[in-house]
Amino acid sequence: MRLRFLVVLLALAAPLCTAQKRLVLIDQDGSGPGGSNQMAMLALLQSPQVEVLGITMVTGNSWRDEETLHTLRMLELTGHASVPVAKGAVFPLIRTQQETQLREALDGKVAWLGAWGEMDAQGNGPAHGMQPRGPYVIPPMPEGQPHLKPIDEDAAHFLIRQVRAHPRQVTIFAGGPLTNIALAVSIDPEFAALTKGIVLMGGSLNPQTDDPEFTASPRHEFNFWFDPEAAHIVLHADWPRIDVTTVDVSIKAPFTQQMLDEIAKAQSPAARYIAAWSEDRYYMWDELTACAWLDPALITKEKQVYMDVDLSHGPSYGDTLTWTEQSKPATGVRLVHAQMDVDLPRFQKMFVSLMTAEPAQ
């Protein structure tokens, strides 16, 4: 009788065990509408195996406040309105727009400036090392203004609180510059060690491409470049594991018209959002980072290297630095899993499937 009772208990517990979701916190520079940043968040939000504990916003491709509005509206339109959004850093830790402009005059133009290249119609931008003509005005939202509001808590403290509430259970997904993550690490020295690890889109080793952005500067990558000091802090933190989706692999994964056409056939909220607002046919930077975390088998080649960022404030400021075990410096550099190649058909099929599914419950 006791054995039969135990079997019944195990049978009842089995669905609970199999239903346990992987926990993730998303830190993103959510430019929009549509585009790589929003679609990467959707990949995690749409997965039935994942619980997104929250989203934190950081200036990168666009300014934080504009990104926040696009992200809140995306959540509304795609059936994920219950996910909290926290506003994070407006500016990098050290780099300023003024310094960047001076460096361009000395060292040559940078292909992509992100928010540093953004002004409103009157030439205004948030003041940080520069003198704008007036307050920055967020451009009109083509997808409509959100009704949702961000939470009152700042990004760094929200990240810390969530990780401490779920010790050693949460993965950090970092799809933009690493300012918020560096602040969390600096505020709470145990923050990184209390996670399951971090997956980030960043860094560049030796991409094989004729894309002029990378042929002339193969170690240049925007997320590290925009806030090099933050990347340095994060790469030195005590994470259980660091996975890095590099330029080398990202440029092998374009968002194609065929993928969009397949997604547009579906009637899920995510599919309708992408069909309406995704105009870029470009590399799937952050989507690949998200999907490779969901399914590591997508990555067919990686390099384990010691990684850091050049902080010299010279022509290579923000470039990726790597070493082998034999050549690494005695500066506390950490070993990372640098992704180098991808099973492209499998990734494309997975992404289309996620976007055409109904919202995960």
N, C-alpha and C positions, 0 to 999 in steps of 0.2 A: 504493500500500500504506500509506504514511504517512497519507494522508488518511482511508483506511478505519479505521485504528487510532484516529485522532483522533475520528472519528464514534462509534466504540464507546465510547471514554472519556467523551465528552459524554453519551451515552445512559445510561451507568452512573451518572454524577454527577447527572443531572437529578432522580432521586427524592430524593437527599440534599438538594438545594437546595430542592425544594418541601416537604420534610418539616421544614425548619428551623422550630422553634417560637418564638413570641414569649415573652420572659422577663418575669415579673412577681413582685414581692414584695408580699404582702398585709399591710397594717397595719390591724387591725380591733378594735373593741370587741365581742367575740363573745358577746353575750347570747344565751340560748337556753333550751330547745331550739327548733329551728325559728326562725321570725322573719326579719326583713330582713337582719340581720347574717350569720346562718348561710347564708341562701339566696344572698346576694351572693358569699360565698366559694365556694359550690358552682357558681355560674355560671362562675367562672374555672377551678375545678378540673375541671369537666365538659367544658370546651372542648378539642377535639382539636388546636387550633392553639396552645395555650398550655402552657408549663411553669411551674408555680408553684414557685419556688425555696424558699419558706418563708412562714410566717405569724407575725407578731408581734402580741402582745396588749397592749392599753392600756385602762385604766379609762375608761369612758364611760357607756354605758347601764346597765352593771352594774360590779361590782368585778372587777379583773383576774383574780384567782385563780379566781373562779367562771366567768368567761368562758372561761378557759383549759380548764377541765374540760369545759365544753359543746363547745368546739371540738375537743378531742381525741376526744371521744366521737362527734361528727359525722364526723370523718375515719375512725374505725373503722367506723361503720355504713354509710358511703357508698363504701367501697372506695378511700380515699385515705390510708391509714395511713402511707405512706412520706414524707409531707410533714412537714418539721420545724416545730415550734412553739416560739417563744421568748417568754418573759415579759418585758414591758416595764414602763412606768411605772404605779405604783399611784395617784399623785396628779398633778394639774396642776402646772405650774411655779410659779405664784404663787397662783392662786385657791384658797381654802379653803372647806370646808363652813361653818365659823363665819361667815366674811365673807358667804357667800351667804345664810345665814339672816338676818343683820343687814340685808342689802340688801333682802331680801323684806319685812322689817318697815317699811323706809323707802320703798321704791319700788313695792311690790305683788308679788303672787305670780307665780312663773314656771310656765308650763304643764307643763314636763317637766324634772325635776331629774336624771334618770338615776341614777347611783350615789349622788348626794347625797341622794336620797329613799329610798335602800334601807337598811333595818336588818334584823337578824334578829328572831326572835320575842321576844327579850329586850331589844330596843332597842339592840343593839350594832352598831358599825360601826368600820372602821379609823380609828385616831386620826390626824387631821391638821387642826389648828386647831379641834379639838373634844374633848370628854371623854366617850367612850363608857363604858358600864357594864362592859364586858369585851371580850375578843377576839371579832371577828366570826366567826360560824359559818356556813359555806356551807350554804344550804338543801339538802334532799334532791334528788338528780338523778333526775327521773322517767324519763329515757331510759337510766339505768344509769351506774355509774361507769366511766370509761375505764381500759383497761389501759395505753394509751400514756402516756408521760411527756414533759414539755417538755424541750428540750435545756438544758444548763447555761449556755450563753452568753446574755447579756442582749440585749434587742431592738436597742438602738442599735448595738452592736458587730456583731451578726449582720447587720444591714442594711448597714453599712459594708463588712464583709468580702465579702458577696455582690456588692455593686455593684463593688468593686475587682477581684473575680475575673472579672467580666463587664463591663468598662468600655464605657459608651455603648450597652449592649444591654438594660438592665433598666428597665422602667417601675415606678414606685411607685404602688400602689393604696392610697389612704388612705380608709377608710370610717368612721373614728371621730375623736375628738379627736386633735390632731396632736402630742402630747407626745413620742412616740417619734421621730417624724421630726425635730422640732426639736432633740432631743438629738443625733441623728446629724449634723445640719447643724452643730451647735455643736462637736461633737468633731472632725469632719473637714470643714474648709471647702471641700474639693473634692467632697464627697459628691454634692451636687445636680447639679453640672455633669457628673459622670461617669455620670449616668443618661440614659435617653431622654426623661425627663419624669415628671411626676406627674399622676395623675388623682385628684380628691378629691371627696367629698360634703361640701359646706359652703357657707355663705353664703346670703344672701337679698337680692334686689333690690326687687321690688315684686310679690309673688305675688297673682294675681287669684283670691280665694277668700273664702268666708264662714266659714272655719275660724277660730274665735276666737283660736287660738294665734298667728295671723299677721296678722289684720286690725288688732289693736291694736298689734302690734310687727312691722311688715313687714320690718325689717332684722335681726330676731332669728332665729338658727339654732343648734341645740344644739351641734354639733361645734365651731364657732368660740367659742360662749359658754362652754363648759365649760373650755377652756384658751385664752383670748384671746392670751396672750403667745406660746404655741407657734404658733398660727395666724399671728401677726405675723412670727415668725422664718421660718416655712416660706414664706409669701407673698413674703418679701424675698429668698429664696435664689436661686441662679443656675441654675434649672432650664432646660433647653432649651425646655420647653413646659409650661404649666400649664392643665389642663382642670378646670373646676369644675361639678359637677352641683348646681345651686342648688335651693332650696325652690321657686322659680318653676316649674321643670319637674317636680320630684319629685311635687308634689301632683296632677299630671296623669296619674300612673301608679299606680293602685291595684292591690293584689293582690285579685283577685275570687274569689268562690266558684266561678265557671265555670272559672277557671284551675286552681284546686285540684282540681276534679272531673276535669278532663282529665289532670292530673298523676297523680291517684290511680288512674287506669285502668292505668297502666304498672307494670311490675314491676322497674324498675331500682332499685338501692339508694338513689339520690338521691330518686326518686319515693316510695319507701316511707317514707323518713325524713320528707319534707315532709308526706305524707299523715298520718303519725302525730303529728307535733309542731308543725306550723304552725297556730296558732290565730288569729293576727291577720289581719284583712282591712283593711289600712291602706296607706299610701303605700309604694311600693317604692323607698325612698331609695337604698340602696346597690346593689341589684340593677341599677337603671338606670345607675348609675355604671360598674359592671362591664360591662354589655352595650353601653353606648355606646363603651367602649374597644374591645371586640371588634368592633363594627360602628358606626363613626362616622356612617353614613348614618341611623341611628335619630334623630339630632338634626336637626331641621328648622329650628331658629332658634337663633342664639347672638349674644351681645354681647361684643365685645372691649372690656374696661374695665380700668382700673387698680384694684386691689383691696387693701384692708387691713382691719384690725380696730380698733375703738375700745378704747383701753387706759386710758380716763379714770377707771375705778373709780367712775363715777357711774351714773345710771339706764340709760345706753346702753352700759355696759361689756360688751364682747363682740359688739356689733352690727357688721354688715358696712358697710364704707365703700367707695365707688367713685367714680372720676373719669374724665372723658374725657381725651384727649391734651392738650386746651387748658387744662383746669382742674386737672390733677394737681399735687400738692405736690412740692417738691424733696427728698423723703425716701427716694428709691430704690424707690418702689412699682413693682411689676411688672405687665405686661400679662397678663391671663388670658382664656381662652376660657370665658365664662360661658354655660352651656347654658340655653335658655329655653323650648324647645318640642320635642315628641317625636312621632314616627310611632307612635302607641300600638298599633294592630293589629300592626304589624311587631315591636315590642318584645315584646308579649305572646306572639306566636307563637314568637319566638326563645327566650324564657325557658322556655316550656313544652317546647320541643324539647330544650333543654339539660338540663332536669331529668328528662326521660323517656329520655334516652340512657344507655347503659352507660358506666361510668367511662372517661375518656380514658386511653389507655395511653402 
